[in-house]
Amino acid sequence: MTAAIGLASLAACNQTPREQAADNIEANAEAVADNIEDRADYANTEAGEDLLENRADAVRATGENQAEDMRTHDADTNLSNGM
C-alpha cells in the first residue's frame, strides 16, 4: 500500500500542468457525482433516486469531456477548454 502511494506521488510529480489540471477536473467531477449519488440513496421516491443517479452520471461525463478537452486541445486555439 505504501509503495502504491509513493508511486502515485511520483507520477503526479512528472505530470504537466495541463495533465494535472485535467486530473483535477476529473477528480472534482467524481467527488460531486459521488455526493449526488449519496443523496440518491435517501430519495423519497424511485423516480427521485433515478433523477439523482442520472444527474451524477451527467456530472461524470461532463468532467471526463472537459478533462479530455484539456488534454487534447492547444490552449492557444480558442477551443472550449477556456485556457
N, CA, C and O of each residue as an XYZ file, in Angstrom:
332
protein
N       0.828     -1.189      0.000
C       0.000      0.000      0.000
C       0.873      1.255      0.000
O       0.619      2.189     -0.760
N       1.889      1.277      0.840
C       2.774      2.427      0.897
C       3.500      2.629     -0.416
O       3.722      3.761     -0.844
N       3.872      1.522     -1.058
C       4.546      1.625     -2.354
C       3.621      2.247     -3.396
O       4.062      3.052     -4.217
N       2.362      1.884     -3.366
C       1.405      2.435     -4.324
C       1.243      3.934     -4.119
O       1.158      4.688     -5.089
N       1.199      4.367     -2.877
C       1.083      5.792     -2.585
C       2.322      6.525     -3.078
O       2.222      7.616     -3.639
N       3.484      5.928     -2.867
C       4.737      6.528     -3.322
C       4.787      6.641     -4.827
O       5.221      7.661     -5.362
N       4.345      5.598     -5.518
C       4.334      5.633     -6.979
C       3.353      6.667     -7.500
O       3.642      7.366     -8.471
N       2.205      6.768     -6.868
C       1.214      7.759     -7.279
C       1.767      9.167     -7.078
O       1.558     10.038     -7.922
N       2.462      9.395     -5.983
C       3.059     10.703     -5.727
C       4.127     11.018     -6.753
O       4.210     12.145     -7.242
N       4.939     10.037     -7.081
C       5.987     10.221     -8.077
C       5.395     10.498     -9.446
O       5.889     11.356    -10.177
N       4.349      9.782     -9.794
C       3.698     10.001    -11.081
C       3.121     11.407    -11.156
O       3.188     12.046    -12.206
N       2.564     11.887    -10.077
C       1.988     13.231    -10.066
C       3.062     14.290    -10.276
O       2.791     15.332    -10.873
N       4.257     14.044     -9.804
C       5.347     14.996     -9.970
C       5.788     15.107    -11.426
O       6.302     16.146    -11.839
N       5.598     14.072    -12.189
C       6.052     14.050    -13.575
C       4.999     14.535    -14.555
O       5.234     14.509    -15.763
N       3.870     14.968    -14.083
C       2.799     15.410    -14.962
C       3.003     16.861    -15.379
O       3.597     17.661    -14.655
N       2.498     17.173    -16.555
C       2.496     18.558    -16.998
C       1.391     19.309    -16.265
O       0.468     18.687    -15.740
N       1.471     20.618    -16.224
C       0.385     21.389    -15.591
C      -0.967     21.116    -16.255
O      -1.995     21.085    -15.578
N      -0.969     20.923    -17.557
C      -2.219     20.639    -18.264
C      -2.794     19.303    -17.813
O      -3.999     19.193    -17.586
N      -1.944     18.287    -17.682
C      -2.408     16.970    -17.240
C      -2.900     17.030    -15.797
O      -3.904     16.409    -15.449
N      -2.195     17.775    -14.969
C      -2.639     17.927    -13.575
C      -4.004     18.608    -13.516
O      -4.872     18.215    -12.737
N      -4.183     19.637    -14.354
C      -5.477     20.328    -14.381
C      -6.578     19.382    -14.842
O      -7.675     19.382    -14.283
N      -6.288     18.579    -15.861
C      -7.276     17.608    -16.354
C      -7.618     16.590    -15.271
O      -8.784     16.242    -15.084
N      -6.608     16.119    -14.566
C      -6.855     15.177    -13.470
C      -7.702     15.813    -12.376
O      -8.575     15.161    -11.803
N      -7.445     17.083    -12.088
C      -8.233     17.793    -11.069
C      -9.686     17.943    -11.498
O     -10.598     17.808    -10.683
N      -9.898     18.222    -12.780
C     -11.264     18.326    -13.297
C     -11.990     17.006    -13.085
O     -13.122     16.983    -12.602
N     -11.340     15.911    -13.446
C     -11.965     14.593    -13.281
C     -12.214     14.269    -11.814
O     -13.277     13.753    -11.466
N     -11.253     14.563    -10.958
C     -11.412     14.262     -9.534
C     -12.552     15.073     -8.923
O     -13.335     14.552     -8.129
N     -12.641     16.344     -9.294
C     -13.720     17.178     -8.769
C     -15.080     16.698     -9.255
O     -16.037     16.645     -8.483
N     -15.163     16.350    -10.526
C     -16.437     15.854    -11.063
C     -16.824     14.550    -10.366
O     -17.994     14.336    -10.047
N     -15.854     13.694    -10.136
C     -16.123     12.421     -9.462
C     -16.629     12.654     -8.036
O     -17.550     11.975     -7.583
N     -16.027     13.609     -7.336
C     -16.459     13.912     -5.965
C     -17.886     14.456     -5.941
O     -18.691     14.070     -5.093
N     -18.193     15.350     -6.871
C     -19.552     15.902     -6.945
C     -20.546     14.790     -7.266
O     -21.605     14.697     -6.646
N     -20.195     13.940     -8.246
C     -21.082     12.833     -8.624
C     -21.294     11.868     -7.459
O     -22.405     11.381     -7.251
N     -20.248     11.595     -6.709
C     -20.384     10.719     -5.542
C     -21.347     11.317     -4.516
O     -22.162     10.605     -3.929
N     -21.247     12.627     -4.308
C     -22.157     13.296     -3.364
C     -23.605     13.222     -3.845
O     -24.522     13.011     -3.051
N     -23.798     13.397     -5.142
C     -25.154     13.309     -5.695
C     -25.696     11.891     -5.518
O     -26.860     11.711     -5.159
N     -24.858     10.887     -5.767
C     -25.300      9.501     -5.581
C     -25.617      9.204     -4.122
O     -26.544      8.450     -3.826
N     -24.855      9.790     -3.216
C     -25.166      9.617     -1.795
C     -26.539     10.189     -1.471
O     -27.298      9.603     -0.699
N     -26.854     11.337     -2.065
C     -28.181     11.920     -1.860
C     -29.262     11.035     -2.464
O     -30.372     10.958     -1.936
N     -28.943     10.368     -3.567
C     -29.919      9.488     -4.226
C     -30.338      8.349     -3.303
O     -31.476      7.884     -3.361
N     -29.426      7.904     -2.459
C     -29.744      6.821     -1.523
C     -30.855      7.208     -0.551
O     -31.526      6.340      0.008
N     -31.047      8.500     -0.353
C     -32.058      8.976      0.596
C     -33.261      9.613     -0.100
O     -34.072     10.277      0.546
N     -33.375      9.416     -1.398
C     -34.506      9.981     -2.134
C     -35.813      9.367     -1.647
O     -35.857      8.198     -1.265
N     -36.873     10.165     -1.665
C     -38.174      9.716     -1.180
C     -38.877      8.768     -2.143
O     -39.697      7.945     -1.735
N     -38.546      8.894     -3.431
C     -39.204      8.059     -4.435
C     -38.158      7.428     -5.343
O     -37.012      7.874     -5.406
N     -38.575      6.386     -6.041
C     -37.672      5.757     -7.000
C     -37.356      6.710     -8.149
O     -36.236      6.732     -8.660
N     -38.347      7.490     -8.546
C     -38.125      8.463     -9.618
C     -37.101      9.517     -9.189
O     -36.257      9.931     -9.984
N     -37.184      9.942     -7.942
C     -36.207     10.898     -7.418
C     -34.816     10.309     -7.376
O     -33.835     10.983     -7.693
N     -34.731      9.051     -6.982
C     -33.439      8.367     -6.954
C     -32.861      8.257     -8.365
O     -31.676      8.513     -8.578
N     -33.705      7.873     -9.329
C     -33.258      7.767    -10.723
C     -32.773      9.115    -11.249
O     -31.751      9.189    -11.931
N     -33.504     10.173    -10.932
C     -33.125     11.507    -11.374
C     -31.734     11.871    -10.860
O     -30.891     12.358    -11.614
N     -31.506     11.633     -9.583
C     -30.210     11.968     -8.997
C     -29.090     11.095     -9.557
O     -27.983     11.584     -9.785
N     -29.359      9.832     -9.778
C     -28.341      8.958    -10.358
C     -28.005      9.383    -11.782
O     -26.844      9.347    -12.189
N     -29.026      9.785    -12.541
C     -28.776     10.282    -13.894
C     -27.972     11.576    -13.863
O     -27.094     11.791    -14.699
N     -28.274     12.426    -12.905
C     -27.527     13.676    -12.763
C     -26.064     13.374    -12.434
O     -25.163     14.020    -12.969
N     -25.825     12.400    -11.561
C     -24.456     12.020    -11.219
C     -23.713     11.509    -12.452
O     -22.548     11.846    -12.664
N     -24.383     10.701    -13.257
C     -23.774     10.212    -14.498
C     -23.425     11.375    -15.427
O     -22.367     11.373    -16.057
N     -24.305     12.360    -15.512
C     -24.072     13.520    -16.377
C     -22.885     14.340    -15.881
O     -22.089     14.833    -16.680
N     -22.766     14.487    -14.555
C     -21.636     15.226    -13.989
C     -20.327     14.510    -14.320
O     -19.349     15.148    -14.708
N     -20.311     13.193    -14.167
C     -19.105     12.426    -14.502
C     -18.745     12.582    -15.979
O     -17.585     12.804    -16.324
N     -19.737     12.464    -16.835
C     -19.488     12.573    -18.278
C     -18.956     13.964    -18.633
O     -18.033     14.091    -19.438
N     -19.529     14.987    -18.042
C     -19.067     16.348    -18.303
C     -17.626     16.522    -17.842
O     -16.812     17.111    -18.553
N     -17.309     16.015    -16.661
C     -15.938     16.094    -16.159
C     -14.955     15.364    -17.062
O     -13.865     15.863    -17.338
N     -15.347     14.182    -17.519
C     -14.480     13.423    -18.419
C     -14.275     14.178    -19.730
O     -13.159     14.237    -20.246
N     -15.349     14.756    -20.268
C     -15.243     15.504    -21.526
C     -14.375     16.746    -21.371
O     -13.555     17.046    -22.240
N     -14.550     17.461    -20.278
C     -13.743     18.656    -20.055
C     -12.274     18.292    -19.851
O     -11.387     18.985    -20.350
N     -12.018     17.219    -19.129
C     -10.636     16.784    -18.917
C     -10.001     16.354    -20.235
O      -8.845     16.679    -20.507
N     -10.750     15.629    -21.047
C     -10.222     15.202    -22.346
C      -9.937     16.415    -23.228
O      -8.929     16.454    -23.933
N     -10.818     17.392    -23.188
C     -10.615     18.626    -23.941
C      -9.337     19.320    -23.470
O      -8.555     19.815    -24.282
N      -9.136     19.351    -22.176
C      -7.936     19.961    -21.605
C      -6.679     19.244    -22.095
O      -5.668     19.879    -22.396
N      -6.752     17.936    -22.169
C      -5.582     17.148    -22.561
C      -5.264     17.247    -24.053
O      -4.101     17.142    -24.441
N      -6.273     17.446    -24.887
C      -6.060     17.288    -26.318
C      -6.050     18.569    -27.132
O      -5.625     18.541    -28.287
N      -6.493     19.677    -26.591
C      -6.553     20.907    -27.379
C      -5.497     21.895    -26.930
O      -5.233     22.066    -25.740
N      -4.914     22.523    -27.897
C      -3.901     23.540    -27.645
C      -4.572     24.756    -27.000
O      -5.624     25.207    -27.454
N      -3.968     25.269    -25.965
C      -4.549     26.398    -25.234
C      -4.660     27.649    -26.096
O      -5.480     28.519    -25.802
N      -3.861     27.763    -27.146
C      -3.859     28.970    -27.971
C      -4.829     28.912    -29.142
O      -4.817     29.809    -29.985
N      -5.663     27.889    -29.219
C      -6.544     27.762    -30.372
C      -7.949     28.267    -30.123
O      -8.804     28.149    -31.001
N      -8.215     28.828    -28.950
C      -9.541     29.345    -28.595
C     -10.605     28.259    -28.628
O     -11.757     28.526    -28.969
N     -10.230     27.055    -28.282
C     -11.210     25.982    -28.196
C     -11.903     26.031    -26.848
O     -11.667     26.945    -26.058
N     -12.739     25.073    -26.588
C     -13.628     25.143    -25.443
C     -12.974     24.891    -24.095
O     -13.666     24.934    -23.077
N     -11.671     24.631    -24.040
C     -11.076     24.368    -22.728
C     -10.910     25.622    -21.886
O     -10.612     25.524    -20.696
N     -11.092     26.779    -22.466
C     -11.106     28.011    -21.700
C      -9.757     28.477    -21.212
O      -9.682     29.399    -20.400
N      -8.706     27.875    -21.676
C      -7.372     28.296    -21.215
C      -6.789     29.321    -22.153
O      -5.674     29.794    -21.933
